[in-house]
């Protein structure tokens, strides 16, 4: 490696809900890479008093700097690099108004994202960035793509879920122009390849890993009740309503003693609280609201089972491979998840966890009752879950895969 400098960016860097982004950055820095950061929205401060706070302070802000400064920096870039700026704007305009991968309501937004990309290029030009990588295939990658074009450097990205389904924008063009696209699953690779065929080396498998050296496997508490934990943004695709109803039915039937704890915030919070209020008095369901990652990992140590009955939302949105499932497995927890194609690559049904049909409340009830009556099975699945993470989803392992891809493509 020489003096290569990589810029990592996402919607918000750092932010509690995207631990996988800043963990990946830290892991790459540990491997000796010079990784700097940019954020479409204002970085979240106060996440800690150390590395994350330092990251927030040093991150280049884009939208949060204000529209006036974005226009000013775009014009400043035009004055110093007029021909390239005109070319980038022209390319962006063609994309915005003629691409079949941009819906009508997003055309002007794409044009603005192109302007933001030029402004970003101006802001980072003195940093001598040699490659840009974006997490999330929609707005962050759009801005990264035009910033890279303006600077005459390469870019790459990682696609996840919401960004390639309901909010998909210019995905075909991004897949064609990117140096490579990291795929968090083989399903994602096949999906990308169905749009733009490229080789395995251009679509490397890179998991959003967890640091197994930081989290040890802890035996399930195995108390009088089956302690069930679920964590995530409170949105339809996560299936929290399915879990709540399942807990209510189990209590109504006077079956196994089960307590459900849900951590997270989101647009469905009011609806879910109303659902809990309708449960029989014997049902135990607790909602904790927004919870930081350290608290989540502590909650996992006190849970017997981690459940995330994900499904495909009515909007078409769906999960990729939820990092919180990996964290639970790293903690040695028995996990239950909705049977989505991507999650099958994480959980081997009946071996390292249990898969249920997406949104199937009865199936979830049955599994919870069976596990409440078979604590040895919980321990068996928890140990296998931990091994699965160590073998394929370890953070250091996947950071090394990223470094190898960069080396193979001559980017470091």
N, C-alpha and C positions, 0 to 999 in steps of 0.2 A: 504494500500500500504506500502511496505517496502523500500528497496533500489533498486528497479527495474529501469533500465535505457534503454530507447528505442532509437534505431538509426533509423532515417528517412533518406531516400535517394531517389534521382531521377537523371535524366540526368544531370541537372545543378541546384544547390541549393545555393543561390536563383537566379532566373532569372525572368525578367519581363513577359515573355510569359506564365509562370506557377505560377501565383499568388495564385492559389488554393492550391499549395503545402505548401508554407510558411505560408499562412493564417491558414491552418490546424494545422501546427506545433505550431504557436502562440496560437491558441485556445486550444490545448491540454495542453500547458504549463500553460495557465490561469486556467485550471481545476486541476492543481497540478501535472501533469506528468513531469518527467525528460526526455525531448526529446532532443537528440543530432543529429547532421546532418552530412551526407556524400554526396559527389557529384562526379559523374562519370567524368564530365568535370569541367573546372575551374569555380568557383563561379563568378558571376557578381558583381563587386564592383561599388560603386558610385550610387546605386539605391536610397539611402537616407543617412542621416548622423546619423542614430540611429539604430533601431533594425535590419534592413536588412544588414547594414554594419557590425554590430557585428556578425550576422549569417554568412556572407561571410568570416569573419576573423577566425571564430571558426570551420568552416566546414572542415571535413577531405577530402582531394582531392585524387582522384584515378588516372585516366588516365593523368591528367594534371601534375602529379608529374614526369612523364617521364617513359619510358619503363625500363630504367636502375634501377631506384629505385623500380619499381614493382618487377622486378626479384630479386633484392637484398633482399627485404622484404619477398618475397616468400621463398628464401633460408634460411633467418633467422628464419622464421617460421618452416621450415623443420628441422633445427638444434635443435630447442627447442621442437618440437612436430612431430617427424619423422613419426610415424605410422599413425597418423591422416592425415598428409599432403599427404602421399602416397595414403591413402584411398580416400581423396578428389580428387586428380588428377586422380586416376583410375575411380572414379565415373564420373568425368567430361569427361574423354576420352570415356567411354561407351556412355554417352549422346551425345557427339559430333559426334561420328562416327556410332552409331547404332540406334539413335532415328529417328523415321519416322517424327518427328516434327521439323527437322532441314534440310534445303535445303543444297545441296552440297557446294555452295559458302560460307556458313556460318560455316562450320564445324571447320575450324582452328580458326575462330573468337570466337567460343564458348570455345575452349580450352584456348585461351588467356584470356577470361573473367573468366574462372575458376582460372587461375593463379592470375588474378587481385583480385578475391575473397579471395584467400589465403593471398595475400599481405594486403588486407583490414583487414582481421582477425588479422594479426600481428599488424597493426597500431592501432586497437581499443581494443586490448586485455586488456590493463591496464585500459580502461574506464569502464570495468565490464558491458558491454552491455548484457542485458538479452533477448532482442527480436529485430529483424530487420524488418522494414516495408519499402517497396519500392513502389514508384509511377512509373508507366509505366512497362508493363509486359514483355518488351524485355530485353535490356542490363542491366538496373538497377536491375531488379529482378533476372536475371541470376547471376550477381555478388553477390547479396544479398543471393541467395540460397546457393552458394558455401561458402561464408563467414560464414553463419550460420552453415553449416555442419562442417566447420573447428573448429568453436567455441563450437559446441555441443549445440546450442540454436535454438529456433524456428524462423521462418520468416513468413511474410505475404506480400500481395501486392494488389495494386489497378490497374486494367486494364482500359484502356481508348478507344483508337480508332486505330491510326496508329500502335500502339504496339501490337494489337491483330489481325490486318488484314494483310497489306503488309509486316510488319516486325515481324510477329509471329515467335517465336522460343521457343521450349521446353515448350509450354503452357500446354500440357497435364501433363508433369512431374511436372511442378510448381504447378498446381492445385492439383495433388496427394500429394505432399510433404508439401505444405504450411499448417500452422496451420489453416489459413482461408484466404479467398480472399474477399476484400471489393468490392461490386458491385455498380457502380454509377447509375444503373437503373435495373428494373426488367428484361428488355431485356438482359442486361449483365448477370444477374443471370441465365436466361434460356439458354443463349449461353454457359456459363461455364458448366452448368449442362449437356448440350448435349455432352460435352467432357468428363467430370468426374462428375458423380452424387454424390452430397453431400447435407447435410441438410441445411436448411435456416440459422441456427446459424453459419455454416461454410461458408456460402455465404451471409453475412449481407448486407442489403441495406444501403449504406453510400453515400450521395450526396456530391459533391464538392460544399460546401455551400458558401454563401456570408454573410457578416456582416450587417444585417439589422439595427443594432443600429448605424452604421457609416453612412449609406446612407439613407436619407429621400426621400420620394416620392415628386416629384416636378411637378406641372401642366405643360402641354405642352405649349409652347409659343404661338401657334396658330396665327402666323403672316400671311403676304400676301402669302407666299410660304409654301408648305409642306416641312419641313426640315427632310430629311431622313438620318440617320446615319448608317454606317456599319463598323464593326471593326473586325480584325482578321488577321491571317497570309495569305499572298497572294498566295494561292494554289487553285488548281482546285476544291476541294471538297467544298469550301466555297461559290462558285457561284457568285463571284463578277462580272464576265463578264455578267452574266444574269441581274444583277442589272443595270450595265452600259448600256446595250442594251435597257432595259426597260425604263430608263430615256431618252435615245435618241428617242425612239418611241413616248413617251408621248409628248416630245418637238416637234417632227416632225408633229404630228397630231394637235398641237396647243391646247392641252387639258389643264389639270390642271397645275398650276405653281409648279414645283417640283425641289428642289435642293438636290443633293446627295453628302454626304461627306464620304470618305472612309479613315480609319486610319489603318495603318499596313504596314509591309514590307514582302518580300518573293520572291520566284523565278519567280512568274508571274507578277512582277511589270512592267517590260518593255512591255510585251504583253498587259497589261491592259491600260497603258498609250497610246499605239498605238491605242487601241480601242477607247479611249476617244477622240483622235485627229481626228477620223473619224466621230464623232457625229456632228449633225447640230449645227450651231453657237448658237442657242437658248437653247441648252441643257446645264445645269449647273451640272457638276460633278467635284469634287475636291478630289485629293489624297494627304493626309498629310504625308505619310511615317510612320516610327516607332514613336509611341506615348506612353508615360508612362501612368500608370493606373490612376493617378490623373487627367491628361489631358483628358483621355477617359471619366471619370465620369463627368467632366465639360462639355465636348461635349454633353453628354447625356442630361444634363440639358437644353441645347439649341436646342435639336432635338424634333420633334413631334413624329417621328416613328423610331424604330430601325428595320432594315431589314437584315436578313442573309439567303439568299435563298440556303441553303446547299443542297448537292446532293452526290451521290456515285461517286467517281472519277473513271476514266478509269482503275486505278491500283487496284481498290477495296477498297481504303481508304475511310473512312467516319467519320463523327463526332460522338462523344458520346453525351454528353450534354454540349454544349459550355458554359463555365462559363460567357462569355461576354453577352450571352442571359439572364442569371440569374441576372447579374449586371444591365442590362437595365430594367428588370422587377422590380428589387428592387428600381430603380429610378422612378418607376411609368410610364414607357414608354410602349406604345402600340408596340408589337413586331410582326414581320412577319418572318416566318421561313419555310425552306423546310421540308416537311412531312416525316421525318425519324422516325423509330420505337422508338428510344431512346428519341427523342425530344418530342414525344407525351406524355411522362411522365412529361415533364416540362410545355408544353403549351396545355391547353384544347381549342381545336379549336372553335373559336367563343365566348369563355368565357373569357379566360385570354390571348388571342392573336389570331393570324390568321395563319393557316398552308396552304401552297400551294404545289402542286405536285413538287417534286424536279426538279430543272432546267426548270420549266415552266415559260417562259418569259411573255407570254400573261396573265397568271393568276396573275403574279406579277403586271403587268401594270394595270389590272382591279382593284386589291385591292388598289393600290396607288391612283388611280383616285377616287375611292369610298371614301377613307379616306380623301382625299383633300377636298371633298365636304361634309364631315360629321365630323366636329371637335368634336361634342358631343360623337360620337362613339369612337374616339381616347381616350378621357378622361375616358370613361366607361371601355374600355379594359385595360387602364393603371392602374386604381385602382384595378381591378381584378388581374392584373399581380402582383402587389405588395403583395396582400393578398396570392397569390399562393406561393410566395417566403417565406413569413413569416410562412406559415403553414407547408412547407415541405423542403425548401432549405436553411433555416437559418443556419449560420455557427455554432453557439453555440449548436443548436439542434443536428447537425450531429457530432460534436466533442463528445458530450455526448454519441452518439451511438457507436463511436469508443471506448470510455472508457468502456462502458458496455460490448462490445465484449471482450476486453482485460481482464476484470474482470471475465466474464463468463468462459473464457478459462484458467483462473488461471495464466495469464501473468503479472498481477499487483495485 
